[in-house]
Amino acid sequence: MTPNDSNPRASGAKLHTPNALVGVRLALSVGVFVLLSLEGITENKSQLIAAASLFIAAAVTDALDGFLARKWNAITRFGRIMDPLADKILIIGTLILLAGPSFDHAAGFTGWMVIVIVTRELLVTSLRGMLESEGIDASANWSGKAKMILQSVSIPLILLLLAFKGLNVPNREFIIDVLAWATTLVTVISALPYIASAMTATGKP
């Protein structure tokens, strides 16, 4: 998120609403984690639907807090730190559980995929911190936003495909695997612009 200098600085409730939405996202993430940790989750339709619904709600707060922060010029240092952190907690926590023994590969994600995604997040976080320290704007770019959109769509879709397996959706397992692979690959590719920016910055005299 970058400030909107054309608008006056927000105050009062408007200033704190985006950060409050980050808090809501963290709370919703906990709900997702609890549901996905329950025994027999892959055979419980209502729990899978509930987990998908909470995940979608959390993803909506991500889009909403950024929109409101820019519209109201309510961007804060706290929000710049906590907003991406809340995203990472939601995504990484969910993927760890989807790749865990409770799902037994039914969700398409494997342990090594999660390791790759976590590595990407750690690398980009470090690079963004380095760029910011050099006075370079390292806000989320188009690739990072595309990555987040794909993750926010594919994860609940996988959960819903598992929930409604009684509907006999053709090629269900193949679709789930494609979603998992696409999410992993796009997540990795989305790191390239940050790497390029960091290499350009470090190459300057």
DOGUKE-148945 format. One record per residue (C-alpha): residue in three letters; x, y, z. Coordinates in Angstrom, 1 decimal. Layout:
<r "Ala", <X, Y, Z>>;
...
# end
This chain:
<r "Met", <0.0, 0.0, 0.0>>;
<r "Thr", <1.2, 3.5, -0.9>>;
<r "Pro", <-0.2, 6.7, 0.5>>;
<r "Asn", <-2.6, 8.8, -1.6>>;
<r "Asp", <-1.2, 12.3, -1.2>>;
<r "Ser", <-4.2, 13.9, -3.0>>;
<r "Asn", <-6.5, 13.1, -0.1>>;
<r "Pro", <-6.3, 14.6, 3.4>>;
<r "Arg", <-5.0, 12.3, 6.1>>;
<r "Ala", <-7.7, 10.2, 7.7>>;
<r "Ser", <-8.4, 10.5, 11.4>>;
<r "Gly", <-10.6, 8.8, 14.0>>;
<r "Ala", <-12.4, 5.6, 12.9>>;
<r "Lys", <-11.3, 5.9, 9.3>>;
<r "Leu", <-7.7, 5.8, 10.3>>;
<r "His", <-8.1, 2.6, 12.3>>;
<r "Thr", <-10.6, 0.7, 10.2>>;
<r "Pro", <-8.0, -0.8, 7.8>>;
<r "Asn", <-5.9, -2.1, 10.7>>;
<r "Ala", <-9.1, -3.4, 12.4>>;
<r "Leu", <-9.8, -5.4, 9.2>>;
<r "Val", <-6.3, -6.9, 9.5>>;
<r "Gly", <-7.2, -8.0, 13.0>>;
<r "Val", <-10.4, -9.6, 11.6>>;
<r "Arg", <-8.3, -11.4, 9.0>>;
<r "Leu", <-6.1, -12.9, 11.7>>;
<r "Ala", <-9.1, -14.0, 13.7>>;
<r "Leu", <-10.7, -15.6, 10.6>>;
<r "Ser", <-7.4, -17.3, 9.9>>;
<r "Val", <-7.5, -19.0, 13.3>>;
<r "Gly", <-11.0, -20.2, 12.5>>;
<r "Val", <-9.7, -21.7, 9.2>>;
<r "Phe", <-6.8, -23.4, 11.0>>;
<r "Val", <-9.1, -24.9, 13.7>>;
<r "Leu", <-11.5, -26.3, 11.1>>;
<r "Leu", <-8.7, -27.8, 9.0>>;
<r "Ser", <-7.1, -29.4, 12.0>>;
<r "Leu", <-10.3, -31.3, 13.0>>;
<r "Glu", <-10.2, -35.1, 12.7>>;
<r "Gly", <-11.8, -36.5, 9.6>>;
<r "Ile", <-11.9, -33.1, 7.9>>;
<r "Thr", <-11.8, -34.6, 4.4>>;
<r "Glu", <-15.0, -36.5, 5.0>>;
<r "Asn", <-16.9, -33.7, 6.7>>;
<r "Lys", <-18.7, -31.6, 4.1>>;
<r "Ser", <-20.0, -28.9, 6.5>>;
<r "Gln", <-16.5, -28.3, 8.0>>;
<r "Leu", <-14.9, -28.0, 4.5>>;
<r "Ile", <-17.5, -25.5, 3.4>>;
<r "Ala", <-17.1, -23.6, 6.6>>;
<r "Ala", <-13.3, -23.5, 6.2>>;
<r "Ala", <-13.7, -22.3, 2.6>>;
<r "Ser", <-16.2, -19.6, 3.6>>;
<r "Leu", <-13.9, -18.3, 6.4>>;
<r "Phe", <-11.0, -18.3, 4.0>>;
<r "Ile", <-13.0, -16.3, 1.4>>;
<r "Ala", <-14.1, -13.8, 4.1>>;
<r "Ala", <-10.4, -13.4, 5.2>>;
<r "Ala", <-9.4, -12.8, 1.6>>;
<r "Val", <-12.1, -10.2, 1.1>>;
<r "Thr", <-10.8, -8.3, 4.2>>;
<r "Asp", <-7.4, -8.2, 2.5>>;
<r "Ala", <-8.8, -6.5, -0.6>>;
<r "Leu", <-11.0, -4.2, 1.5>>;
<r "Asp", <-8.4, -3.0, 4.0>>;
<r "Gly", <-6.0, -2.0, 1.2>>;
<r "Phe", <-8.8, -0.2, -0.8>>;
<r "Leu", <-10.0, 1.7, 2.3>>;
<r "Ala", <-6.5, 2.6, 3.3>>;
<r "Arg", <-5.8, 4.2, -0.1>>;
<r "Lys", <-9.2, 5.8, -0.4>>;
<r "Trp", <-9.0, 7.4, 3.0>>;
<r "Asn", <-5.3, 8.0, 3.1>>;
<r "Ala", <-5.2, 5.9, 6.2>>;
<r "Ile", <-1.9, 4.0, 5.5>>;
<r "Thr", <0.1, 3.5, 8.7>>;
<r "Arg", <3.5, 2.0, 9.5>>;
<r "Phe", <1.7, -0.6, 11.6>>;
<r "Gly", <-0.5, -1.5, 8.6>>;
<r "Arg", <2.4, -1.7, 6.2>>;
<r "Ile", <3.9, -4.4, 8.4>>;
<r "Met", <0.8, -6.3, 9.6>>;
<r "Asp", <-1.1, -6.4, 6.4>>;
<r "Pro", <1.4, -8.6, 4.5>>;
<r "Leu", <2.1, -10.5, 7.6>>;
<r "Ala", <-1.6, -11.4, 8.1>>;
<r "Asp", <-1.7, -12.5, 4.4>>;
<r "Lys", <1.3, -14.8, 5.0>>;
<r "Ile", <-0.2, -16.3, 8.1>>;
<r "Leu", <-3.5, -17.0, 6.3>>;
<r "Ile", <-1.9, -18.5, 3.2>>;
<r "Ile", <1.1, -20.4, 4.7>>;
<r "Gly", <-0.9, -21.7, 7.7>>;
<r "Thr", <-3.6, -23.0, 5.4>>;
<r "Leu", <-1.2, -24.6, 3.0>>;
<r "Ile", <0.7, -26.4, 5.8>>;
<r "Leu", <-2.5, -28.0, 6.9>>;
<r "Leu", <-3.6, -28.9, 3.4>>;
<r "Ala", <-0.2, -30.6, 2.9>>;
<r "Gly", <-0.5, -32.4, 6.2>>;
<r "Pro", <-1.5, -36.0, 7.1>>;
<r "Ser", <-5.2, -35.0, 7.7>>;
<r "Phe", <-5.6, -34.5, 3.9>>;
<r "Asp", <-3.1, -37.2, 2.7>>;
<r "His", <-2.5, -35.4, -0.6>>;
<r "Ala", <-6.2, -35.1, -1.3>>;
<r "Ala", <-5.8, -31.3, -1.5>>;
<r "Gly", <-3.0, -31.5, -4.2>>;
<r "Phe", <-0.3, -29.7, -2.1>>;
<r "Thr", <2.8, -31.6, -0.9>>;
<r "Gly", <5.3, -30.7, 1.8>>;
<r "Trp", <7.9, -29.6, -0.8>>;
<r "Met", <5.4, -27.3, -2.4>>;
<r "Val", <4.8, -25.6, 0.9>>;
<r "Ile", <8.6, -25.4, 1.5>>;
<r "Val", <9.0, -23.6, -1.9>>;
<r "Ile", <6.2, -21.2, -1.1>>;
<r "Val", <7.5, -20.4, 2.4>>;
<r "Thr", <11.0, -19.9, 0.9>>;
<r "Arg", <9.6, -17.4, -1.6>>;
<r "Glu", <7.8, -15.5, 1.1>>;
<r "Leu", <10.9, -15.3, 3.3>>;
<r "Leu", <13.0, -14.2, 0.3>>;
<r "Val", <10.6, -11.5, -0.8>>;
<r "Thr", <10.1, -10.2, 2.7>>;
<r "Ser", <13.9, -9.8, 3.1>>;
<r "Leu", <14.3, -8.2, -0.3>>;
<r "Arg", <11.5, -5.7, 0.3>>;
<r "Gly", <13.0, -4.8, 3.6>>;
<r "Met", <16.4, -4.2, 1.9>>;
<r "Leu", <14.8, -2.1, -0.8>>;
<r "Glu", <12.8, 0.0, 1.7>>;
<r "Ser", <15.9, 0.6, 3.7>>;
<r "Glu", <17.4, 2.0, 0.4>>;
<r "Gly", <14.5, 4.4, 0.0>>;
<r "Ile", <13.0, 2.3, -2.8>>;
<r "Asp", <9.3, 1.7, -2.9>>;
<r "Ala", <8.8, -2.1, -2.5>>;
<r "Ser", <5.0, -2.2, -2.3>>;
<r "Ala", <3.3, -5.2, -3.7>>;
<r "Asn", <3.5, -5.1, -7.5>>;
<r "Trp", <1.3, -6.7, -10.2>>;
<r "Ser", <3.0, -10.1, -9.8>>;
<r "Gly", <2.5, -10.2, -6.0>>;
<r "Lys", <-1.1, -9.2, -6.4>>;
<r "Ala", <-1.7, -11.9, -9.1>>;
<r "Lys", <-0.1, -14.4, -6.8>>;
<r "Met", <-2.4, -13.4, -3.9>>;
<r "Ile", <-5.5, -13.5, -6.1>>;
<r "Leu", <-4.6, -17.0, -7.4>>;
<r "Gln", <-4.0, -18.3, -3.9>>;
<r "Ser", <-7.2, -16.7, -2.6>>;
<r "Val", <-9.2, -18.4, -5.4>>;
<r "Ser", <-7.5, -21.8, -5.7>>;
<r "Ile", <-7.4, -22.7, -1.9>>;
<r "Pro", <-11.2, -22.3, -1.2>>;
<r "Leu", <-12.0, -23.9, -4.6>>;
<r "Ile", <-10.0, -26.9, -3.6>>;
<r "Leu", <-11.8, -27.1, -0.3>>;
<r "Leu", <-15.2, -26.9, -2.1>>;
<r "Leu", <-14.2, -29.6, -4.6>>;
<r "Leu", <-13.4, -31.8, -1.7>>;
<r "Ala", <-16.6, -30.9, 0.1>>;
<r "Phe", <-18.8, -31.7, -2.9>>;
<r "Lys", <-17.1, -34.8, -4.1>>;
<r "Gly", <-20.5, -36.5, -4.0>>;
<r "Leu", <-21.5, -34.5, -7.1>>;
<r "Asn", <-19.1, -36.5, -9.2>>;
<r "Val", <-17.3, -33.6, -10.8>>;
<r "Pro", <-15.3, -34.9, -13.8>>;
<r "Asn", <-11.5, -34.9, -13.4>>;
<r "Arg", <-11.8, -33.7, -9.8>>;
<r "Glu", <-8.4, -34.9, -8.7>>;
<r "Phe", <-6.8, -33.5, -11.9>>;
<r "Ile", <-8.3, -30.1, -11.3>>;
<r "Ile", <-7.1, -30.1, -7.7>>;
<r "Asp", <-3.6, -31.0, -8.8>>;
<r "Val", <-3.6, -28.3, -11.5>>;
<r "Leu", <-4.7, -25.7, -9.0>>;
<r "Ala", <-2.0, -26.7, -6.5>>;
<r "Trp", <0.7, -26.7, -9.2>>;
<r "Ala", <-0.4, -23.4, -10.7>>;
<r "Thr", <-0.4, -21.8, -7.2>>;
<r "Thr", <3.1, -23.0, -6.5>>;
<r "Leu", <4.5, -22.0, -9.9>>;
<r "Val", <2.9, -18.5, -9.9>>;
<r "Thr", <4.1, -17.9, -6.3>>;
<r "Val", <7.6, -18.7, -7.3>>;
<r "Ile", <7.5, -16.6, -10.5>>;
<r "Ser", <6.0, -13.6, -8.6>>;
<r "Ala", <9.3, -13.3, -6.7>>;
<r "Leu", <11.3, -12.5, -9.9>>;
<r "Pro", <10.4, -8.8, -10.1>>;
<r "Tyr", <11.6, -8.3, -6.5>>;
<r "Ile", <14.8, -10.2, -7.2>>;
<r "Ala", <15.4, -8.0, -10.3>>;
<r "Ser", <14.8, -4.8, -8.3>>;
<r "Ala", <17.1, -5.9, -5.6>>;
<r "Met", <19.9, -6.8, -8.1>>;
<r "Thr", <19.5, -3.4, -9.7>>;
<r "Ala", <19.7, -1.7, -6.4>>;
<r "Thr", <22.7, -3.6, -5.2>>;
<r "Gly", <24.5, -3.0, -8.5>>;
<r "Lys", <24.4, 0.7, -8.1>>;
<r "Pro", <27.6, 2.4, -6.9>>;
# end
